[in-house]
Amino acid sequence: MMLNGKNAVIYGAGGAVGTGIAKAFAREGAHVFLTGRTRDRLDRLAKEIAADGGRADAAVVDALDEDAVDAHARSVADRGGLHISLNLVNRGDAQGMPLATMATADFTRAITKGITTTFITSRAAVRHMAGQGSGVILAFNSGSAHGSPMMGSTGPADAAIDAYIRNLAQEVGASGVRVLGLWAAGIPETLTPELLGSVNSEMRVDSAALRGILDNLDGMRILKRSPSLAEVAEVAVFLASDRASAITGTFVNATQMFAS
């Protein structure tokens, strides 16, 4: 198993992507530490992982609370080390509107929350990983920093995280810590009318419209198909494993939206 003996912390683990990656990490032998702000979701996921023979602990942690993140990271490190850290905290992105018409708060929210939670969680991880001489910090975004019209605050938020991850990798690489990211946008299992409504309250999507969106995404892919959540999770497993030990300071494109 690729992650056997690893302790992996996932911030914002209660969502669809967090669930998929957490289960994949656990199947590959990692002890998964699930964090988020909704206890019921985390406990349910931990029970599902345990039922499949994996190991998982759940804790309510606000990724914007520096002291809470630091304390949780310390508690994981005390249980054999902190080996993998992944931030999937919802940023509150606003999409589907021209940048020139956006309200300032809608534009800045995802940028501020995304880079702040990425900074706080990665800083907490580095403090332990550098001392143990190894570790992997993973980031996750859509890759919209390359230029995606009508994606609102998502592109600038992605750009801030992309730049931070590349710079952090340069600083901590000599300590044996790898820092890299995964671009994944429009994963079919995660796209629901509720999710689309959360990024644009004026968007009304029925099943036919959702099918049209998914078909359009397929046509935009380099491979002309959208990857499944399981496929994206397997990429995350590989990047977090020792098999990817030569990869750092970059982002891997898991949804073929563009050549990276």
QUIWOJO-V646594 format. One line per field, one symbol per residue. phi: phi as a letter, one per 30 degrees, with the letter a starting at -180 (. if undefined). burial: I if it has 16 or more other C-alpha atoms within 10 Angstrom, else O. A space follows every 50 residues. Layout:
phi = ???
burial = ???
This chain:
phi = .dceiccbcccidddddddddeddeddcjddcccblcceedddddddddd ddjccabcbdbddcceddddddedddedcjjccbbbcbddciebbibded cddeddddeddddddddddddddddeecddddialbcccbadidddjbdi chddeddddddeddddddeddceddiccbabbcbbidedcdbedddddca dddcbcdddddddddddeddddciacddddddddddedddcddcdccaia bcdcbhdadc
burial = OIIOOIIIIIIIIIIOIIIIIIIIIIIIIIIIIIIIIOOOIIIOIIIIIO OOOIIIIIIIIIIIOIOOIIOIIIOIIOOOIIIIIIIIIOIIIIIIIOOO OIOOOIIIIIIOIIIIIIIIIIIIIIOIIIOIOIIIIIIIIIIIIOOOOO IIIIIIIIIIIIOIIIOIIOOIIOOIIIIIIIIIIIIIOOOOOOOIOOII OOOOOOOOOIOOIIOOIIOIIOOOIIIIIIIIIIIIIIIIIOOOOOOIII IIIIIIIOOO
